[in-house]
Structures are given as C-alpha cells and as structure tokens.
Amino acid sequence: MEIGSCIKAPNGSGPTSYVTRASCLNGQFVPTQNRISKASSYVTLPNKLCTCKATLKETNNSVEAVEKVKVQPSETELSSLTAISPLDGRYWNKVKDLSRYLSEYGLIYYRTLVEIKWLLKLSQIPEVVEVPKFSNEAEAKLQGLIDGFNEADAIQVKNIEKITNHDVKAVEYFLKTKCQEDPEIAKVLEFFHFGCTSEDINNLAHGLMLKEAVNYVILPIMDDLINAIYSMAEANAHVSMLSRTHGQPASPTTLGKEMIIFAERLSRERRDISQVEIFGKFAGAVGNYNAHVAAYPDVIWPHVAEQFVNSLGLSFNPHVTQIESHDYMAKLFHSFIRFNNILLDFDRDIWGYISVGYFKQVTKAGEIGSSTMPHKVNPIDFENSEGNLGIGNAVFDHLSMKLPISRWQRDLTDSTVLRNIGVGLGYSLLAYKSALVGIGKLQVNEVALNKDLDNAWEVLAEPIQTVMRRYGVEEPYEKLKELTRGKAVNKESITEFINRLEIPVEAKTELLKLTPHNYVGVAAQLVKDACIKRHE
C-alpha cells in the first residue's frame, strides 16, 4: 500500500472500517451498507479534503480495500493552517515585517522601481535623443507608479506572467500598460528595459531588497537584542558567579562580565554586517554593454551604468558576466552566520544557567510548560532561538557557497536560490525575537549563585599558589594540588594552609581576605570600561 493511499479506522476488537465516498460527505461520517457493522471507530475528515473512491469486500471477517482511498488537500487560500513554511504560518506575526521587502510582492516592487528609474536615467542622457527629458508631470506620473505600487499592481504583473512565463518581462509589459495612455510617456514605451538583460533588473532589485530589509528590520532588532544584553551586563557587573571550565568549578567571575562578552561579540558582528557593501551591475547580456554600444556608440555606457547603480544607493561592480557575482552576498551571509553562532552560544549558556538555578524565569498566567509535569517552567524561548538560528544558518551557508558559482557567463541556478534570502533572514529574525522574549523573563537568583560560591573554596588554590610563586615558595602548584585536588575544601582548611605559609605578613593578610565571592579580579571594571567605550 502506498503512503497516503487509504484511511482506516482501527477497531480494538473487530474488523477495520475503511472510509468510502458513501461514508464521507463534506467531512462528516455517514453510515452506509458498505460499513462493517462490527467496526465502531469513526473517521472524520476535514471539510472539502476528501475525494474518496473505494469499495469494500468482506472475506472471512476481514476487509479488503478494492480501490484505494485518496485524500487530497483542498485548493484553499494560503493561511496559517495551510502554509508549508512555518514562517508563513505559525510564525507569520513575528516575521511579517520582512514581507514588504523579501516576498514575491517585494521583488516585483523593486523590479518596477528599477525599470522606471532606468527610463528616467535614459531621459537625462543627451545622446539618447529619442527619450527627451520628461516634463514634471510625466516624471510625477512615473514616480507615482513607484510610490503608489500596491498589491493589486503586483497581482496584475503575476497575471501577465501567466501569459509570458517570464517574470521580468511581465513587469515591462505592466509598465507599458500603465503608461500607454500618457501622451508623453507613450512615445518612449519601448525604452522600458532598454539594453537590459533580466539580471540587470534582478540584481539591483535583490540588492535593494537586502539593503532595506537589513537596515529597516534586521539591524533594529539586533540593536534591541544587543542593548538588552548590555543592560544585563551593567545591572549584574558586581554579581559574583562561579565560573565553570570543562563543566567544573573554576575561578569566580561576575555575571555581568560574562554578559558583556556576548554584547561585545555581537556588536562587532553587527557592525560588520552594516558595513558590507552591496554591489550592483548594469552591463547587459554578458557584461560588455554590447547592445548599448550598438544603439548609441557615443555614450560612455560604463560611466552611465555606474551613475545609475550609485543613484540607487548601491556600489557599482564594473567587471561582471550576465550576473553580478554575488560575492558580497556570500560575505554578508557569512557575517550573519557568525552573528547567529554567537547568539546560539549565548542561548546555550543562558539555558545552562537556568538549569543550575542561576536564573529564574518569570511565569505568565495561563502558560503551560509541560503537558504532563505541571511544575515545569522550560527555557523555551532560548531553545526556540537556538533551533531557528540553526535553520537560518543552514540556509545562509548554502546561499554563501552556491551563489558565487555560476557556469560560464551565467546559469539559472542562482535564480531559484535567491528566492530563499527571506528564509534565512526570517528564521534569524524569529530567533532574535525569541531570545529577546527570553531575556525579558529572566530574574537573577543570587541565592543559588551564593550557594555555589560558598561550596567552592577550592577555587582559591589559584591565587594562593600564584602569591607563593612571587615569594619564592618551592613547588607552590604541587602543594595546592595536594591540598585541593579531588578533596573537600572549606574556609577553615584554606585559612589553616595560608597561616602556615612562610610569606610576608602583608601578603598573608591579603590572602586571608579572599573568598570565592570577592576573588573576581577586575571583572566589574571590565564591564564598566566596555559600557563607557560603547557610549563614546
């Protein structure tokens, strides 16, 4: 039997009842003579999901499906229940801010923008006499097509695409249709898409999509996240905490100092992301301006193209094939991977601190942590963040490795891959928001922090043996190893050991002042210095 070929309702003691067309009407079970009376289990299928065609045959108290039952999804509108990607379903409200930039609508909008801006640029080139400078009214008309672009326009483009089977050409035809009634623009309709290959339009559209999505959606949420971690660091700069290296007790630190590490690391990667140059090309079918020169040999087309690309806020790549090489995308997405890996590291550390009780989580009325264990308050926000970072990075990794590679002057493999830029950014955005929600629920549990410190007097072996080295005591490391390694150590045993040392009284006095709580070096000062530098 094939997967999904039939549906059956098992009965605990009797034969099996198969759903047939007769027994499934608009998702409701209807008893028929074909239903075996001994079977007591009912099958109810969602409305409009059933296209059943089957008959039943009973042989020796068993049922055989003569024809297979088929269940097909209905042709309903996309919704949170029918979306294949959870970004467009379950998580839509958390990532929808990216939609205006990285959706099919966004791509069509930016293609439209580039096509119109190019026509306007042509009108400013004296040698292109066939496209004279537009009047203020005509320019306003063209700009209005950009500013007023809406979903109905995008749908019109998609309807044209059904005929052309070419998405970029559909935008050109859409603009010709929109402008054919304008007497001034109608004279130059054939200069829409002049000298262009589809990738001239696409690469600039993708560059603008990325630039604006990152600047207006991603970087602000990154800033919120980084600011939240800086705030954690400042608030807890003096809160002592037992370190753990290899999972074992180590020299104490402060909670704030551990948080400042993540804030600083994330800040550096955020800065790198914001500084990645986004390049564009506009050099025709194979990067040589062949058609441009054939039509207008006196125009310095590389100079025009550079001006045009720069006017859109993008950097110009003069040496290309049919496509822009996408190297900047690889750089950008690798920067996202690094940022995401640092945040993933943060998520796991916070998860661990919650598990040992260093943080409590604020509970919310009505929320459930476990379906069977009522007491559970799980660190789900950091777990969700970690999981979504992994998916985002997987997409970014493929984009980074694939996009810079194209056969000869171009192949089409980049086209389908580029449509997934929003997937990588969407899962990253989802992860950033989850981490932010998690941070907002955290409460420092100083009781747990202090308890661990009180039970870790062995960590003072490090400063004691270091001071012993200063004053020439033989084999200081070995003596402390004998005292502490694998043995129970407490305040009394440490104090006794220090009092027996043959070192200056002043040094001995300072050692006796040390506790696991105050042996934190300059941890608090490191936090303060980082915060001051940040605000300079």
N, C-alpha and C positions, 0 to 999 in steps of 0.2 A: 504493500500500500504506500502511495506517495505521501510525503509530508503535506498535511492540509487537505488530503483528498476526501475525507469524510469526518463527520462529527458523530460521536456516540455518547450515550449517557449510560455509564455502567451501573448495574444494579447489584446490590450487595449479595443477593442470593439467586436471583432469577437471570434470565437471558438479557441480552443487551438490546436497547431500543435505538434504532437509527432514525435520525430526523429525515423526513422526506418533504417534497414540495407540499404534499397534502397536510403535513403536520406542522408546517412552519408558515404562518401567514402574518406578514408585517411584524416579524419578530415575536409573535405570540405562538405558544404551543397549542395545537388543535388536535385532539384525539381523532384517529381515523381507524378504519378496519385494518390498515396495514401495521398499526402499532400493536406490538405483542402485549397482551393484557397483563402478563405476569411482571412486566417491567414497570417499576414505579418511579424511575428517575425521569425528570422533565428536562428538556434543553430549551432555553430561551435565548434567542439570538437578537442582537440589536436591530432596531427598525431599519429596513432597507439594506441590510447587509447580507441577505440570503438570496442566492439564486440556486435553489436546490433542484436536483433532478436525480431521483433514485427510486428503485422499487425494492421490496424486501421479499425474502424467501425463507420460510421456516423449515428446517430439516433437523429432526431428532433433537428437539428442544434447543436448537441454535439458530442464529440469524445470520444470513449472508447478504451483504450489500451487493446487489446485482449491478447497479450503476452507482458510480461514486457521487458523493455529495460535494458540491463545490460552494465555498463561501468566499465571496469577493467583497472588497471594500466598496463602499458607495462612492459615487462621484460627488462628494460634498465639498463645500468651500473649505479652504485651509483654516484650521482653528487650532487651539492649544491641544485639542484631543487628536487631531488628525495629522499634525506636523510630525515629520520624520525626525528632524533635528530638535532636541530639547531647547536649543536656543530660540527657535521659533515657536515653541510650545510652552513647556513648563516654565522656562526662564525668560520668556519674552519681555516681561515688565522690567526686568533687570538689565537687559541689553538693548532695548528698543532705541536708545539714543544713538546707536550706531547705524540704525536703519537708513536714515536720510542720506548717509554717506556711502555705505558699503553694500547696499541692496541693489537689486536689478534697477529699481527706480533711481537710485543714486548714480549708477553707471550711465543710464540714459540721460539723466540731467547733465552730468559733466560732459558727456559727448556732445550734447546740444550746445552747451556753453562754448566748447572748443570750436565747433563748426561756425558758430555766429561770430566769435572773436576773430577767427581767421578771415572771414569775409570782410569784417571791419578793417582788419590789418591790410588786406589787399587794396581797399579803397584809399589807403594812405601812401601807396607806392606810386610815384608819378609815372613810371614806365608802364604800369598796368592801366592804360587809358580806358580800357573797356569797363573798368569799375571806378567811376569817378567818386570823388568824396561825397559821402552821403549828407543829406540835409539833416538838421537837428531832429526833424520829425521822423525821418527814416531810421536814424540812429536810435531814437527813443523807441520806435517800433521793435527794432531788433533786441535792444536791451530789455524791453518789456517781455519778450519771449523767454528770456533767461529768468528775470525776476518773478514772472508770473507762472513759471513752469509748475504744473501740478500733476496729480495722479491721473487725471483724465488725459492729459497730454502723453504721459508715459504709456497709457493703455492704447492710445491711438498709434504710437510708434510700434507697440507689440502687434497690433492688428496688421499694420503694414508689413511687419516682419514675417507674418504668416504667409504672405504672398511672395516676398523677396527671398525668404530664407536666408537673409543676411542682415544682421542686427545693425551694423553701422550704416549700411545703405538705407535702411529704414529710417534712420534719423535724418539723412539727407532729404529723402522724399517727404518726410514730415515737415521739414522746414520750407521746402518748396511749396507745399500745400498751404502752409500758414501765411506765406508771403506773396502768393500769386495774385492776390487782389490789391496789393500795394503797388501803385504805378511805378514808383521809383525802384523798389527792390525787385519787382518782377522782371526788369530789364537785365538783371545780373543773376538770375536764379542758377544758371549753370556754373557760376563761380562758387557756389557752395561746394565744399570738398575739392576745391581746385588744387591739382598737383598732389593730392593726398593719397596715401595708402591707408587702409583701415587702421593700421597700427600707429600712424601719426596721430590719429584721433584718440585711439585707445590708450596709448602710453601716457598721454597728457591727462586723460580722464582718470586713469588709475593713480597717477601721481597726485592729482588734486584730491581724489577720494582719500588716499592715505594721509596726505598732509592735513586735511581738515578734520578727519576722524581722530587722528592722533592729537592734534592741537586742541580741539574743542571737546573731546570726550575722554580720551585716554590719559593725557597728561594731567588734567584737573583731578581725576580720581587717584592717580599716582601721588599727586601732591597731598591730597587728603590722607592717604594711607601713610605717607612718609611723615607728615605732620603729626599724625596720631601716635606714631612710634617715637618721634622726638618728644612728644608730651609724656609718654610713658617713661622715657629715659630721665627727663628733668624731674618728674614727680618722684622717682624712685632712685635718684642719684646716690642717696645715703642709706638705702635699704640693703643691708648686708645679706649675702646669699652664699651658700656653699657651692663652689664650683664642682663640676664633675668632668673628669677626663677619662676616657675609656669607660664611662659609666660609674667610675669610682670617685669617692670624695677627694677633692683637690683643694689647692689654696683658695680661700674665700675671695669673692668679688662683690660687686653690688648689682642688684637687679637693673638699675639704671644704666650702668656701664655695659651690660650685656645687650640692652636695648639700643644703646647709641651705636653699637657696632652695626646692627641691621639698618638703622636710619641712615648712617653714613654710606654704607654699601649701596643701598637702594638709591640714595641721592646721586651718587656717581653714575650709576647706570641710567637713571632718569635724565641726567644731563647729557650723556652720550646719545641717548635716543633723540633728544630735542635738537641735537647738533648734526644729525645725519642729513647730508644734502640729498634732496630729492631731484633726480635728473629727468629731463625730457628730451626727445628728439623730434625733428620735423623735417626729415630729409628725403621723403618719398620712398619709392618701392624698394630700393636696395641701399639707400643712404647716400646717393650721389647727386640728387636733385636733377635726375635725367629729364623728366617731363617738364620741370620748371624751366630749365635752360632751353629746351626745345621750343617752348612757347615764348619766353621772354629772355633772350640770351644776354641782354644788357643789365639785367638785375643781378646784384650780388646776393644770391639766394642764401648762402650760409649766414651772412650777416642779418638778413631779414628773419631767418628762422631763429637765430639767437635772440634777436629783439623780441620776437613773438613769444618764445618759451619763457624768457625772463619776465615778460609782461604779465604772465600768469602766476608769477611767484615761484617758478621752478628754475633750477640750474640747467644749463644747456650742455648736452653731450654731443659734440660735433662728429665723433667717429663711431658710426653705427652701421648695422646692416638694415634690414627692413624693420627690425625691432630695436628698442632701447635695450641695452644689455642686461638690465635688471640687477647689476652688481650692487647698486645702492639698496635694493630691496633685501638682498642677502645680508648686507651689513646691518640694516635696520632690524630685520627679524632675528638675527643672532644677538643683537643688543636686547631685544625683548626676551630671548631665551635666558640671557644672563640675569636680567631683572627678575624674571619669573623663578629662576633657580634660587636666587637669594631669598625671595619671598617664600618659596617652598621650604627652604631651610628654617626660616622664621616660623612658619606654620608648625613644623615638626618640633621645634624647640618649645614653643608655647604649649603644644599638645603634651609634651613630656612634663613641663612644669605643672600643667593642670593635673596630670596623672599622679604626681607626687604631692599634690596639695598646695603648691606654692601660689596658685591662683584658684579662687573660687569663681563660679560663673553666676551672674545674676539670672534668676529664673523669671520666666514670663508666664503669667496666668493662662492656663489652658494648654500650654505646650506639653508634649509627651516625649520623654527621652527614649523609652523602650516600650515595646508592645507587651512585654511580659514582666519587666522589672520596674515597678513604679518609682523606685528611688533614683533612677538614673538621670543624670544631667550630663549629656555627652558633649564633647567638643566638636559638634557637627560643623560649625562654621569654618574651623581650621581644616577639618577633614575635607569639606567640600572645596575649599580653596585649593588644597593640595591636589585633589583629583582633577580639578578643572585646569590647573596650571600644567599638569601632565599632558592633557589633551591639547591645550594651546601650544605647548612646546613641540609636540609631535607634528602638528600642522606647520608651525614655523620652521621646524627642521627640514621638512620636505620642501617647503617653499624656498628656503635658503639654498638647498642642494640642487634643486631642479631648475629654478628659474634662470640662473646664469648660463645654462647649457641649451643651445639651440643648433640644430643641424644647418650647416652652410649659412645661407643668408636668412633663413628662418624656417622653423616648422611650427605647427599649431599646438604643440604640447603645452606651451605656456598659457594659452588662452583658457583652457578649462581649469588649469591650476590657479590662475589669477582670480578666478571666481570664488576662491576659498580664503581670500585675505580676511574677509569678515569673520570667518570661522575661528581663525587663530586669535584675532583681536577680541572676538565675542567671548570666547572661553577665558581669555585673560581678564577682560573686564569683569566677568562673573566672579572670577577668583579674587580680584581686588576688592570687590564689594563684600564678598563673604568674609574675607579677612578683616575688613573694617567693622562689620557687624560683630564679629567675634571679639575684637579688641574692645568694643563698647560694652561688652558683657563682663569683662574681667575685673576682679577685685583681688588685690594683693592680700595674701593670707600670711601675715607676719608671724603668727603663732607657729605655723608649720616651718617657716624659714628659720625661726629662732631655735626650734626644737632640733632641727638637723645640725645647726651650728653648735649647739650645746653638746651634742653627741659626737663631735668630730675634733677633739683636742689634738688628735694625731697630726692635723694639718700644720701645727706649729713646729713640727720637726724641721720644716724647710728654713724658717728664719733662724732657728736656734743653730743649726749646723752651718748656716752661712755666716753668722756672727762668730762662731767658733773658728772658722777659717780665717777670719780677719785677725784674730788674736793668736793665731799660731797653734791652736789645739790640734794635736795629732789625730788623724782618722775621724774627723767630725761626722762625716757622712755615715761611716760604718757604725759609730756609736749610736747615732739616732736610728739607724736601721735596726739595730739590735733592740732598741727600746720600743719601737713602734710597729715594725712590720708584722702584720697578722696578729697583733696583740691589742687588747683593750687598753685604751689610754684615756686618762681623765685629767682634770685640772690638778689634782694632787700629785700624780706621778710626774707631770710636766714640771710643776713647781719644784719638786724634790730634785729632779735632774738638773734644773737650772741652778739651784742653790749649791750643788756640788761642783759646778764648773769653776775652773781656775782662769777667770777673766776679770777685767776691771769691774769694780763695784757699779760704776755708772752704767756699763753695758749690761750687767746682770739686772740692774733695776729696770732698765728699759725692756728687757726680755720678759720680766715678770709682769709688766703692764699689758703684754699682748694677750689677746683672747681670740677665739675664732671669729668673734663679731667685729673686732677692730683691725684685724690683720687683713686689710684690703688694699694696702698700698695707696696709690693716688687715683683710685677708681672714680671717686666722686669728682675730682678735679678734671679728669679726662672728659667726663660728661659736660662739666661747666665750660671747658675750653671749646669743645665741639659746638655747643649751643651759641657761644659768643661769636665764634667764627662764622657760623651759619647766618647770623643776623648782620654781619659787617657789610 
